[in-house]
Amino acid sequence: MADSRFKILTVNNISVAGLRRLPRETYEVASEIGHPHAIMVRSHNMHEMTIPASVRAVARAGAGVNNIPVDALTQRGIPVFNAPGANANAVKELTLAGLFLAARNLCQAYSYVRDMHAASESELAGQVEAAKKRFAGFELPGRTLGVIGLGAIGVEVANAALDLGMKVIGYDPNITVRRAWQLSSGVQQATNLDDLFNHADIVTVHVPLMDETRGIVSRDRLRIMPKNAVVLNFARLGVVDEEAIKEALTDGSMDCYVTDFPTLALKDHPKVIALPHLGASTAEAEDNCAIMVADHLRQFLEDGNIRHSVNFPEAVLRRSRPNRLSIANANVPGLVGQISTCLADAAINIADLLNKSKGDVAYTLVDLDAELDADTLARINGINGILAVRSLPAITG
């Protein structure tokens, strides 16, 4: 008897806590597997990867999807899932650590002590007393933190900074209602980015990398920051103009740059603290991300439901019948009518239907009163604008 289990290809080490969400009775998960139905990935670069025709979904156990060819997958009707917010606490804690590292010159002070050479305790004590003024820092209460991006991470950072006694100003023209409810009323709203940079002693960035956010920390914006400014980048490498950062650090207008993305241009600069991409590198964050995407992947493969996809709309329909049809298509008029016609010609009644769109693509779930035959499925798949079609009988057992 043929194996009817869903086959999942893992191209990185995925947390066991996530993989356990995929029951062995209905899922086969392996790092080498033929004709996978889905791919689970963390940081692997999929742009150079041949993605099999059997793949129906890609799940990224993290937030960013720069390593995934999203546009190409969209044209194939393949949703890309991610885990927004699952690593928020981990990145928040590292951002706060970055604040303290910058404020108290801790990395420079640590390196100084490690490199000290002394023949006696008294000589060592003398060197300590002589040098400590070099590493004098500042306290956070009363300082103004500018938070760019008020998603899951940005909101947590802003709220935590308020608890530390800081003044906080935030900017996010696309803030969701959910995040707005979570944001403390003590966070001031910047009217625009220039307003934020003009008032913030420290700026932290928490936005995805896209055309409109590339180089958002620019030369012109750094110039209007207060003297001895600090910039924290735990978002993505490209959101800052590195040449502008280097200029500001060298001419003394900027005091420190803390980044999770080391580059040859900046990693050895004395005013740069560069960390090896530690943002989500906690056991808890890896577990949370893997659990979230495994759950969403399972919902999609078994019932066609879409949650937290970066390229397809949210589409969740509770099953009313055992037989279900899921359809990804171009967002053009008339396609739902053509699908309905195909079903009517096959004398199959529609029990329930959900149609959602997102930009140039749309997604439809249809619950049917009868089993869909192969000819009707092929006819629907042949409609101009259809990207992918699946027949989803209910899983039993």
VMD Tcl script that draws the C-alpha trace (Angstrom):
set ca {
  {0.00 0.00 0.00}
  {1.35 3.45 -0.96}
  {2.47 5.82 1.80}
  {-0.16 8.57 2.00}
  {1.71 10.64 4.58}
  {2.72 14.25 3.93}
  {6.45 14.46 3.23}
  {8.35 17.35 4.80}
  {11.90 18.25 3.74}
  {14.01 20.04 6.36}
  {16.98 21.99 4.98}
  {18.23 23.20 8.38}
  {18.14 21.76 11.88}
  {14.57 22.49 12.95}
  {13.69 22.45 16.64}
  {12.39 19.09 17.81}
  {9.61 20.93 19.64}
  {8.29 22.03 16.26}
  {8.73 18.71 14.51}
  {6.75 17.00 17.26}
  {3.71 18.98 16.11}
  {3.69 16.85 12.94}
  {2.34 13.41 13.94}
  {4.20 10.41 12.55}
  {0.95 8.79 11.49}
  {0.37 11.45 8.85}
  {3.80 13.05 8.34}
  {7.24 11.88 7.24}
  {9.97 14.40 8.07}
  {13.58 14.11 6.90}
  {16.56 16.13 5.68}
  {16.68 13.93 2.59}
  {13.34 12.98 1.09}
  {11.95 12.54 -2.40}
  {8.96 14.49 -3.74}
  {8.35 16.60 -0.61}
  {5.02 18.29 -0.11}
  {6.59 21.08 1.95}
  {9.96 22.49 3.02}
  {10.87 23.70 6.50}
  {13.82 26.10 6.58}
  {15.64 28.49 8.87}
  {18.58 30.40 7.30}
  {19.44 28.22 4.29}
  {19.68 30.20 1.02}
  {16.90 28.78 -1.14}
  {17.51 31.17 -4.04}
  {20.01 28.74 -5.57}
  {17.97 25.68 -4.65}
  {15.90 23.62 -7.08}
  {12.47 23.43 -5.49}
  {10.65 20.23 -6.56}
  {7.34 20.43 -8.41}
  {5.74 18.44 -5.58}
  {6.21 21.27 -3.06}
  {2.99 22.94 -1.93}
  {4.33 25.18 0.86}
  {7.51 26.58 2.40}
  {7.73 27.31 6.14}
  {10.43 29.59 7.52}
  {11.11 29.01 11.22}
  {11.76 32.68 11.82}
  {10.50 36.09 10.75}
  {12.63 37.25 7.81}
  {12.26 35.59 4.41}
  {15.15 37.16 2.50}
  {16.64 33.70 2.00}
  {13.52 32.45 0.18}
  {12.53 33.18 -3.46}
  {9.10 34.44 -2.45}
  {8.13 35.96 -5.82}
  {8.97 32.80 -7.75}
  {7.03 30.66 -5.28}
  {4.04 32.99 -5.48}
  {3.85 32.46 -9.24}
  {3.63 28.74 -8.53}
  {0.83 29.25 -6.00}
  {3.07 28.22 -3.10}
  {2.48 30.07 0.19}
  {5.52 30.99 2.27}
  {4.85 30.86 6.01}
  {6.89 32.61 8.69}
  {6.75 33.08 12.45}
  {6.26 36.78 13.20}
  {6.54 37.53 16.88}
  {7.73 34.07 17.89}
  {11.25 35.39 18.50}
  {10.14 38.81 19.78}
  {11.25 38.31 23.38}
  {14.68 37.03 22.33}
  {15.32 40.03 20.07}
  {13.91 42.43 22.66}
  {16.29 41.12 25.31}
  {19.28 41.39 22.96}
  {18.27 44.94 22.02}
  {18.14 45.88 25.69}
  {21.55 44.26 26.14}
  {22.78 46.39 23.25}
  {21.48 49.50 25.04}
  {23.51 48.66 28.16}
  {26.62 47.70 26.17}
  {26.57 51.06 24.43}
  {25.65 53.15 27.48}
  {28.40 51.77 29.72}
  {31.11 50.96 27.15}
  {31.12 47.41 28.49}
  {32.71 45.67 25.52}
  {35.60 48.14 25.35}
  {36.11 47.94 29.11}
  {36.05 44.15 29.06}
  {38.62 44.03 26.25}
  {40.86 46.48 28.11}
  {40.93 44.35 31.26}
  {41.54 41.16 29.32}
  {44.53 42.76 27.58}
  {46.08 44.27 30.74}
  {49.51 42.99 31.80}
  {50.43 43.36 35.46}
  {53.09 41.73 37.64}
  {51.19 42.16 40.88}
  {47.74 42.82 42.29}
  {48.72 46.35 43.24}
  {49.96 47.09 39.73}
  {46.73 45.67 38.32}
  {44.67 47.83 40.70}
  {46.62 50.87 39.60}
  {45.94 50.20 35.95}
  {42.25 49.72 36.70}
  {41.97 53.03 38.55}
  {43.95 54.87 35.86}
  {41.79 53.61 33.02}
  {38.25 53.61 34.34}
  {37.57 57.21 33.36}
  {38.16 56.20 29.73}
  {35.07 54.02 29.87}
  {32.69 56.37 31.69}
  {29.21 56.01 30.23}
  {25.73 57.37 30.69}
  {22.53 56.24 32.39}
  {19.37 55.45 30.48}
  {16.64 57.25 32.51}
  {15.81 60.56 30.87}
  {17.40 59.58 27.53}
  {15.13 59.38 24.49}
  {14.89 56.13 22.54}
  {13.49 56.27 19.02}
  {11.89 52.99 17.90}
  {11.41 52.53 14.17}
  {8.91 49.76 13.50}
  {6.22 48.91 16.04}
  {5.56 45.29 15.27}
  {5.90 42.49 17.80}
  {9.55 43.28 18.59}
  {9.38 47.06 18.40}
  {6.41 47.24 20.78}
  {8.16 45.06 23.37}
  {11.36 47.14 23.11}
  {9.42 50.40 23.45}
  {7.48 49.21 26.50}
  {10.60 47.83 28.17}
  {12.51 51.08 27.58}
  {9.72 53.00 29.29}
  {10.07 50.68 32.29}
  {13.76 51.61 32.40}
  {12.83 55.26 32.78}
  {13.57 56.29 29.21}
  {11.50 58.61 27.08}
  {10.31 56.71 24.02}
  {9.21 57.97 20.64}
  {7.97 55.53 18.02}
  {7.27 55.56 14.30}
  {5.34 53.05 12.25}
  {2.80 54.23 9.66}
  {1.57 50.65 9.27}
  {1.07 49.73 12.91}
  {-1.74 47.21 13.34}
  {-4.67 47.63 15.70}
  {-3.40 44.67 17.73}
  {0.05 46.20 18.21}
  {-1.43 49.60 18.97}
  {-3.39 48.05 21.85}
  {-0.19 46.43 23.17}
  {1.86 49.63 22.98}
  {2.09 51.62 26.20}
  {0.30 54.96 26.18}
  {3.58 56.50 27.35}
  {5.18 56.02 23.92}
  {5.08 59.27 21.96}
  {4.27 59.22 18.26}
  {6.74 60.69 15.77}
  {5.11 62.52 12.88}
  {7.77 61.23 10.47}
  {11.24 59.70 10.49}
  {13.03 63.04 10.53}
  {11.04 63.99 13.63}
  {12.15 60.76 15.34}
  {15.84 61.18 14.46}
  {15.80 64.82 15.50}
  {14.59 63.98 19.04}
  {16.16 60.57 19.77}
  {19.47 60.11 21.59}
  {19.34 56.43 20.64}
  {17.62 54.90 17.62}
  {16.72 51.21 17.31}
  {15.35 49.73 14.09}
  {12.85 46.85 13.94}
  {11.58 46.67 10.36}
  {11.85 44.04 7.61}
  {14.25 44.72 4.75}
  {12.39 45.86 1.65}
  {12.73 48.63 -0.92}
  {11.11 51.27 1.31}
  {13.23 50.40 4.37}
  {16.60 49.95 2.68}
  {18.99 52.58 4.01}
  {16.33 54.01 6.32}
  {19.15 55.06 8.69}
  {20.68 57.50 6.22}
  {23.40 60.15 6.21}
  {20.89 63.00 6.29}
  {19.01 61.48 9.23}
  {22.15 60.79 11.23}
  {23.16 64.42 10.81}
  {20.05 65.67 12.60}
  {20.45 63.40 15.63}
  {21.69 64.90 18.92}
  {25.46 64.74 19.46}
  {26.89 61.48 20.84}
  {24.02 59.49 19.29}
  {23.73 55.71 19.38}
  {22.19 53.47 16.71}
  {21.11 49.86 17.32}
  {20.48 47.53 14.40}
  {18.96 44.16 15.27}
  {16.73 44.15 12.18}
  {18.61 43.56 8.91}
  {21.97 44.64 7.50}
  {20.56 46.75 4.67}
  {18.37 49.04 6.78}
  {21.39 51.23 7.62}
  {23.74 53.11 5.32}
  {27.05 51.74 6.56}
  {29.15 54.45 4.93}
  {27.05 57.08 6.68}
  {27.47 55.24 10.00}
  {31.25 55.11 9.53}
  {31.40 58.84 8.74}
  {29.33 59.77 11.79}
  {31.44 57.60 14.08}
  {34.69 58.98 12.68}
  {33.75 62.67 12.86}
  {32.50 62.23 16.44}
  {28.86 63.14 15.88}
  {27.85 59.56 16.70}
  {29.08 57.73 19.79}
  {28.35 54.07 19.15}
  {26.84 51.64 16.64}
  {25.61 48.26 17.91}
  {24.74 45.73 15.25}
  {23.90 42.06 14.94}
  {25.28 42.02 11.38}
  {29.09 42.31 11.22}
  {30.76 43.56 8.02}
  {34.40 43.99 7.09}
  {33.86 47.73 6.78}
  {32.79 48.23 10.40}
  {33.51 45.25 12.62}
  {36.93 46.53 13.77}
  {35.92 50.15 14.29}
  {36.54 51.12 17.95}
  {33.04 52.59 18.29}
  {31.26 49.57 16.81}
  {29.93 46.62 18.81}
  {29.26 43.84 16.33}
  {27.59 40.58 17.37}
  {27.33 37.37 15.30}
  {23.59 37.51 14.44}
  {22.40 36.43 17.87}
  {18.91 37.99 17.66}
  {16.83 34.84 17.75}
  {19.58 32.52 18.97}
  {17.91 31.20 22.09}
  {16.49 27.76 22.64}
  {13.14 29.29 23.48}
  {12.97 31.36 20.29}
  {13.95 28.43 18.10}
  {11.26 26.31 19.74}
  {8.61 29.02 19.42}
  {9.38 29.68 15.75}
  {9.37 25.99 14.84}
  {6.13 25.32 16.72}
  {4.37 28.25 15.07}
  {5.32 27.36 11.49}
  {4.73 23.64 12.02}
  {1.20 24.37 13.22}
  {0.49 26.67 10.27}
  {2.02 24.22 7.81}
  {-0.14 21.43 9.15}
  {-3.30 23.56 8.90}
  {-2.47 24.35 5.29}
  {-1.57 20.84 4.17}
  {-4.54 19.19 5.88}
  {-7.28 21.82 5.54}
  {-5.91 24.45 3.16}
  {-6.11 27.19 5.78}
  {-3.54 29.99 5.55}
  {-2.20 31.85 8.58}
  {0.86 34.09 8.65}
  {1.85 33.77 5.00}
  {4.02 36.55 3.59}
  {2.69 36.18 0.05}
  {-0.91 34.95 0.33}
  {-3.89 36.34 2.27}
  {-5.08 35.04 5.61}
  {-7.77 32.48 4.75}
  {-9.33 30.32 7.45}
  {-12.55 28.39 6.86}
  {-13.87 25.84 9.30}
  {-14.67 22.59 7.50}
  {-18.34 21.95 6.92}
  {-17.86 18.93 4.65}
  {-15.27 16.14 4.27}
  {-14.37 17.25 0.72}
  {-12.55 20.52 0.26}
  {-10.95 22.33 -2.66}
  {-8.13 24.89 -2.22}
  {-7.19 27.17 -5.08}
  {-4.42 29.76 -5.47}
  {-4.92 32.08 -8.40}
  {-4.16 35.45 -9.93}
  {-6.36 38.19 -8.50}
  {-8.45 38.84 -11.62}
  {-12.24 39.13 -12.06}
  {-14.38 36.14 -12.95}
  {-12.25 33.26 -11.69}
  {-14.56 32.27 -8.85}
  {-17.48 32.20 -11.32}
  {-15.54 29.92 -13.67}
  {-14.72 27.59 -10.77}
  {-18.39 27.51 -9.76}
  {-19.38 26.69 -13.33}
  {-16.99 23.73 -13.44}
  {-18.46 22.38 -10.21}
  {-22.05 22.94 -11.38}
  {-21.34 21.11 -14.65}
  {-20.14 18.15 -12.55}
  {-23.33 18.36 -10.43}
  {-21.28 19.12 -7.31}
  {-22.92 21.52 -4.87}
  {-20.92 24.17 -3.00}
  {-21.61 23.94 0.74}
  {-19.36 26.82 1.77}
  {-16.86 29.15 0.09}
  {-14.21 31.65 1.17}
  {-12.33 33.93 -1.22}
  {-9.57 36.30 -0.10}
  {-7.12 38.43 -2.02}
  {-3.74 40.05 -1.36}
  {-2.28 42.26 -4.04}
  {-1.96 40.35 -7.30}
  {-2.93 36.96 -5.86}
  {-6.09 35.45 -4.40}
  {-6.95 32.29 -2.54}
  {-10.19 30.31 -2.42}
  {-11.42 27.51 -0.18}
  {-14.52 25.57 -1.25}
  {-16.32 22.89 0.79}
  {-18.20 20.42 -1.44}
  {-21.21 18.16 -0.93}
  {-19.61 15.43 -3.06}
  {-16.18 14.08 -3.87}
  {-14.36 15.90 -6.65}
  {-13.52 13.73 -9.67}
  {-10.20 13.93 -11.51}
  {-11.67 15.37 -14.71}
  {-13.32 18.29 -12.89}
  {-10.14 18.95 -10.94}
  {-8.17 19.03 -14.21}
  {-10.72 21.36 -15.77}
  {-10.43 23.82 -12.86}
  {-6.65 23.60 -13.00}
  {-6.81 24.53 -16.69}
  {-8.59 27.85 -16.10}
  {-6.41 30.78 -17.13}
  {-5.02 32.46 -13.99}
  {-5.07 29.37 -11.77}
  {-1.73 28.93 -10.00}
  {-2.33 25.79 -7.92}
  {-5.26 23.52 -7.05}
  {-5.56 20.85 -4.38}
  {-8.36 18.46 -3.48}
  {-8.36 17.95 0.29}
  {-10.38 15.02 1.57}
  {-10.68 14.98 5.36}
  {-7.93 13.16 7.23}
  {-9.23 10.33 9.37}
  {-7.67 8.39 12.16}
}
mol new
graphics top color blue
foreach p $ca { graphics top sphere $p radius 0.5 }
foreach p [lrange $ca 0 end-1] q [lrange $ca 1 end] { graphics top cylinder $p $q radius 0.2 }
display resetview
